[in-house]
Amino acid sequence: MDLLHPQLSAFAAIIEEGTFEAAARRLAVTPSAVSQRIKALEDRLGQVLVVRQAPCKPTAAGERLLLRLRPMQALEAEAMVDFLPEEARESVSRPIAIAVNDDSLHTWVLTALAALHDRYGYFFDVRVDDQDHTLDHLRQGSVLGAITSERKPLQGCNVYPLGRMRYHAIASPSFARKHFREGMDAESLATAPMIVFNRKDELQWRYVRRVTRAQLAPPIHYLPTSTGFVEAAARGLGWCLATDSLFQPALQAGEVVIVDKHRTLDVPLYWQCAAVRSSTLQRIGASFVEVAGRLLAHST
């Protein structure tokens, strides 16, 4: 049973499932019924909401509607638990969409999610992106909250500081001897291969700008995995930035070294979520703040 209007439920299901057919299976109706509901909703609002493709995507108007709809879904699930507990299982088991940066996911977020699942039975739909871009998912309405480096709140959102992740430049011992024998400077950084998460990742470039203001174009490996960063550095592919907790085992094993112990890069993290009186969002935020306070090496 849905408390939301069937047209809104159909819209959410299409965006989450990707096709009209999958949305119909979830809602236990025919694809034709889903199509009729979306057409009626679009006629009612006077705007196209869904890009009919595979997978279906929201239009700009659809993103604005999603931004309002996601908090309504959370409140619906809570109301089902309060008033119809015997029918609440489906609503409670519906995954909660959040956006998280990869380093947080591999260092502390899983601890918080496991605690939330164990205590409240929550399920999660985690979208991974760079910490400078996770807020785009919240802005587009595809998630309920995001772990982000952006302190300024989006309109209609609350912000909670989590702490800071500290990054060091690491490389294999042989790589460091070959490329940074005289230390990290513009000359060495211009030629030493660099490992970057993806083309959105500004972390290494930010570090390079801290060392030198020169316009550099070093050779680059693109490697979209935080845990793989450390192994790639240990195997001599290049130098990279990594957090303490990710590279400590390799450091203790002598597989990597900290290239410059005097230079670090701190990235502040925040939890931004819809500003609604939702116990679900309050619990998620409280868990993130508590776990980050314990496990981030440099919480503030």
N, C-alpha and C positions, 0 to 999 in steps of 0.2 A: 504493500500500500504506500502510495506517495501522498504527502500532504501538499506538495507543490502542484501548481497547475500542470495538467498533462502536457501542455505545449512547452512549458519550461523544462519539464522532465525529459521530453523528447529531444529538445535542443541540447541539453547537457549530455544525454546519452550518445548522440551523434558525434559530438566533439570528443568525448572520452573514448568511444569505441572505434571511431574512424569511418564507419560506413552506416548507411541507413539499415542495411540488413542486420548488422551486428547490434545496432541500437534496438531494432525490433525484437531480436532474440532476448536481449536483456529486459525489455519492457513487456515481453510476452504478448506482443501484438504483431500485426502484419507490417511489412515495409511500407505498404500503401497507407496505413494508418499513421505511421511516423511521418511520411511525406506530407500528408494532409495537415497534420498538426504543425509542422514547420511552416508550411505555406500560410496557414491561418495566423501563426505568430508573426510572420514577416508582413502579412497584410495589415495586421493590427498595429504594428509598430511603424509601418511604412518604410521599411528598409530591409535589404537582403542581409541575412545573418550568417548564412553558410555558403562557403565555396564548394560547389558540388564537384569533388574530385576524389581521388583515392590516395591517402586518406582525406576525409573532409576536414576543412579548416574554417575557423571563424573569420568573417570579414572584419573590418575595423569596427563596424557597428556591433558585430557579434562579440568582439573582444570587450567592448564596453558593457554589454549585457552580462557576459561571463563574470566580469569584475564584481557585479552586484549579485550574481547568482551563486557563486561559490560560498559566500557566507550564509546565504539562505539554506544551502544544502546542509551545512554544518548544524545550523539551528534546527532544521527539520529532523536530522538524526537524533539530536538531543531531545526534541519533543516526543519522538517515537519512543525513546527509552522511558520518558516520564509518564506518558499517557497510554501507550500501547506496547508494554514491554514484551508481550508474547509475539508481536509482529516486528520487533525492532532489530532482529538479527541481521536482516539484509541491509538496513541502513547503517548499522554499526560496522559491518564488514566492508562497506564501500570504501575503497582506498582514499586516503586524504592526500591530495597532491601538494607537494612542497618542492621548492627549488633549493639545491645545495651545491656548494663548490666541492670539487673532487677531493681536495686535501682534507676538508672537514669530514667528509663522508668516510674517509679511510683512517681518521685519527680519533674522532670523538662522537660524531653524530650517531653512529650505529649503537653506541652505548645508550644514548638517550632514547632512540627509537625502540630498542629492545625493552627498556624499562616501561615505556608507554604501552607497548603491546602486551607486556606481561600484566600490567596493572589494570588497564582499561580495555584491552582487546582491540586496540586500533590497528588498522592496516594502512600502509603508506604507498603512495605512488611518487617515487623520488625522481625528480628531473635534475640532471647534473649539468652544470655550466660553470664558467669562470665566475669568481666572486664579484667581478665588475659587471657581470651581465645577468646574474640570477634575478635581479630586480625586474628585468624585462618580462620574465615569465609572470610575475605578479602584476605588472602593469597591463599585460595582455589578458589578464583574467584566467590564465590556465592553471594557476596554483592559489592556495589559500595563504601561503606565506613563503618567505625566502630568507636564506642566510646570505647576507650581502656585505660588501665593503662600504656601501652607501649609508651615511648617517642621516641624511635628510629624508624625512618620511614622505612616501607617496600620499597624495590626497586620499583621505579616508583610511589611513593605515596608522598603526602604532609601531614604535621602534624600541627595541630593547638591546642594550649593549651586551655583548657576550665576552669580549676580551680581545686578545691579540695573538695572531700566529706569527712566530718568529722564524725567518728563513735564513739559512746559511748557504754560501756557495760551496759546492762539493765537487770532487772529481776523484778519479782513481789516482793512487800515488804516482804511477808512471806518467799519467796525463799531466798531473800538476808539475812534475819535474820537467817535462818536455815543453809545456806551454807557459808556465808561470814561475819559472825558476827565479826571475827577478821581481815576482809579485804581479798583481793584477793592475794593468795600466792600459792606456788607449792602444798601445802597440800590440800587447799580447791579446787583448780582448778582440782586436780586429781580425785576428787569424785563428784563434782557438775555436774549434767547433762548439756550438751552444745547443743545448737541448731545450725545446720549448713545447709546452703542452699542446697548443694549437694556435691558429692565427689570431684568436681573440686574446691570447695570453700576453699581458703587458708586464708580468712580474720580472722576468729576466731583463727586459729593456729598461725597466725602472731602476734596477740594480746597476746596470751599465751606466745609466745617466748619473747615478750617484758617484760612481768611480771617475767618470770622465764626461765632459760635455761634447766630446767629438762625435761627428756623424759616422757611425760605424756600420759595416755590413758584413758581419761574420758569417761563416757557413753554419747552417742550421739543420738540426734534426727535429721534425715535428713528431711528438710521441704523446698521445692523449691518455696517459695513465700515470697517476701520482706514484703508485708503488713501482711501476716500471721505470720511473725516473732514476731511482736509486740504483737499480740493477744496470740500467744503461750507463750511468756514470761509472759504476764499478767495472764495467766491461770496457771502458775507455772510449765510448762513443763521443763524449763531450763533457762539458761542465754544466751544472744546472743549480737551481735553488731548490732546497728541500727543507721541510720542518724537522725539528729535533727528533720527534718520535718516529718519523719515517726512516731517518738515516742512522740512528744510533746503533742498531745491530750491525750494520755494515761498517760503521766507524770502529766499533769495538773489535770486529773481526779483521780490521786492517784493509778492508776492501775499498774504502774511500777515505779521503782526508778533507778537512775543512780548508779551503784554499786561502781564505783571508779571515782570521779569527777576530779581527778588529772591526769588520764591516758586516752588519746584518740588515735585514729589511723586515720591519714589522708591518703586518696588515691587520687593521682593526676589523672586527666582524660584528654584525648586528643581525638581529632577527626582526624582520618586518612582516606584519600580518594585518589582515583586515581588522579595522577597529569596530568590532561588534562584541556584544556581551555574550560570548560563547565560552562555555566551560571547556570545550575541546581545545580551542585556541589558547585559553589560559593555561591549561595543563601542558600543552606542547611548549609554549613559551617558558613556563616555569622549569620544565625538564631541561630545555636547552640551556637556560641560564645557569642552572645548578651543575649540570655535567660539564659545560664549558668552563665554569669557575674552578672545577677540580682538575680537568684534564688539559686545558690549554696551558702551555708552559708559561705564558706571560699574560695572564688575565689581568684586567684592570676594572 
